Amino acid sequence: MRRKTLLAVSLLVAFSMLATSLNAAKLSEATLKKKKEGWYPTGLPLINYTTDTGLGYGLRLYLYYNGSREDQYFDTAPYFFQMYIQYFATTLGRYYHEVNVDMPYFMKTKFRIRAAFAYDKNLNANYFGLGSEAADQKLTNPVTGEEYDTYEDYEEEFLKSDNKQNY
């Protein structure tokens, strides 16, 4: 497992270095005219509905820093700093909260720093155990402790009249 992780991190670093060594395209003149200087906040309401998770609601707040027009990469970077904080919940117990930071041209270099921290909880998520061994486990009667090879055997035993009283 460590080798796979080390390989993945090495490939990520190599790709990041390659990607940052490429020249970025300049922003269009129309975009540069509209681009704000300095710090500014903005927000985004979040709302959705599904039958699985119910009504979803939340908010995402952004904070941007664009620098000044005299900065070296002002005409190529969409921003120098972006951070957002998200709160999202649903009526049926799904929660997804996140803090995300993106800093292209970190400290006036061609390097980019990204970080994300997320909290994801689903009160109604199905759980089938860990690994393929969990799928091979026998069904166990919680009262008697007896094990069954198939669901049909378990159901047949459960439907017997003397076991119904134990539940």
C-alpha positions in Angstrom: 0.0 0.0 0.0 2.9 2.4 0.8 4.4 1.9 -2.7 1.1 2.8 -4.4 0.7 5.9 -2.3 4.3 6.9 -2.9 3.9 6.3 -6.6 0.7 8.3 -6.7 2.3 11.3 -4.8 5.3 11.2 -7.1 3.2 11.2 -10.2 1.1 14.1 -8.8 4.2 16.1 -8.0 5.7 15.4 -11.5 2.5 16.3 -13.2 2.2 19.5 -11.1 5.7 20.6 -12.0 5.1 19.9 -15.7 1.8 21.8 -15.6 3.3 24.8 -13.9 6.2 25.0 -16.4 3.7 25.5 -19.3 2.9 29.1 -20.2 -0.6 30.1 -19.3 -2.8 31.9 -21.8 -3.4 35.6 -21.2 -6.9 36.8 -20.3 -8.8 38.6 -23.0 -8.9 42.4 -23.0 -12.6 42.4 -22.2 -12.0 40.2 -19.2 -9.0 42.3 -18.0 -11.2 45.5 -18.2 -13.8 43.9 -15.9 -11.3 42.3 -13.5 -11.5 43.8 -10.0 -8.3 44.6 -8.1 -7.7 43.6 -4.4 -10.0 41.6 -2.1 -13.7 40.9 -2.6 -16.3 38.5 -1.3 -19.2 36.8 -3.1 -21.7 34.0 -2.3 -23.8 31.3 -3.8 -27.0 29.8 -2.4 -27.3 26.0 -2.6 -30.6 24.2 -3.0 -31.7 20.8 -4.4 -34.2 18.0 -3.9 -34.0 14.3 -4.4 -36.1 11.5 -3.0 -33.0 9.9 -1.5 -31.8 12.8 0.6 -34.8 15.2 0.7 -34.6 18.9 0.4 -31.0 20.2 0.4 -30.1 23.7 1.4 -26.9 25.6 2.1 -24.6 28.4 1.3 -21.1 28.8 -0.3 -19.2 31.9 0.6 -16.2 32.9 -1.6 -13.3 35.2 -0.8 -11.0 36.3 -3.7 -7.8 38.3 -4.1 -6.9 39.5 -7.6 -3.8 41.6 -6.8 -3.2 44.8 -8.7 -2.8 45.5 -12.4 1.0 45.9 -11.9 1.4 42.3 -10.6 3.5 40.1 -12.9 0.7 37.5 -13.6 -2.3 39.7 -13.4 -3.1 39.3 -17.1 -2.8 35.4 -16.9 -4.3 34.5 -13.5 -8.0 34.6 -12.9 -7.2 35.3 -9.3 -4.2 35.0 -6.9 -6.2 33.6 -4.0 -9.6 31.9 -3.8 -11.2 30.4 -0.7 -14.7 29.2 -0.2 -16.5 27.8 2.8 -19.6 25.7 2.2 -22.4 24.6 4.5 -24.8 22.0 3.0 -27.4 19.8 4.7 -30.6 18.0 3.7 -33.8 17.1 5.5 -33.1 13.4 5.4 -29.7 13.5 7.1 -27.0 14.3 4.4 -24.3 16.8 5.4 -21.5 18.1 3.2 -19.3 21.0 4.5 -16.1 22.1 2.9 -13.3 24.6 3.1 -11.3 25.0 -0.2 -8.3 27.1 -1.0 -6.7 27.7 -4.4 -3.6 29.9 -4.9 -2.3 30.0 -8.4 1.1 31.7 -8.9 1.9 31.2 -5.2 4.2 33.9 -3.9 4.7 35.2 -7.4 6.0 31.9 -8.8 4.5 29.6 -11.3 3.6 27.1 -8.6 0.0 26.5 -7.5 -1.2 25.5 -4.0 -4.6 23.8 -3.6 -6.1 22.4 -0.4 -9.6 21.1 0.5 -11.0 19.9 3.7 -14.4 18.3 3.6 -16.9 16.7 6.0 -19.3 14.3 4.5 -22.0 12.5 6.5 -25.0 10.5 5.4 -27.2 9.2 8.2 -29.0 6.9 5.8 -26.0 5.4 4.0 -25.9 1.7 3.4 -23.1 -0.2 5.0 -22.0 -3.6 3.6 -18.8 -4.0 5.5 -15.2 -3.7 4.4 -13.5 -5.7 1.7 -14.7 -8.7 -0.3 -14.7 -11.0 2.8 -17.7 -9.1 4.2 -19.8 -10.3 1.2 -18.9 -13.9 2.0 -20.0 -13.8 5.6 -22.8 -16.1 6.7 -26.1 -14.6 7.9 -26.4 -14.9 11.7 -29.6 -15.1 13.8 -29.2 -12.3 16.4 -31.1 -14.3 19.0 -29.8 -17.8 18.7 -26.4 -17.1 17.0 -27.1 -19.8 14.4 -25.5 -19.2 11.0 -27.1 -19.7 7.6 -25.5 -20.1 4.2 -28.4 -18.5 2.2 -31.0 -15.8 2.9 -33.7 -18.4 2.1 -32.5 -20.6 4.9 -32.4 -17.6 7.3 -35.9 -16.5 6.3 -37.3 -20.1 6.6 -35.9 -20.3 10.1 -37.1 -16.8 11.0 -40.7 -17.6 9.9 -41.0 -20.5 12.2 -43.6 -19.6 14.8 -41.4 -20.3 17.9 -38.7 -17.8 16.7 -41.2 -15.0 16.1 -41.7 -14.6 19.8 -38.0 -14.0 20.4 -37.9 -10.8 18.2 
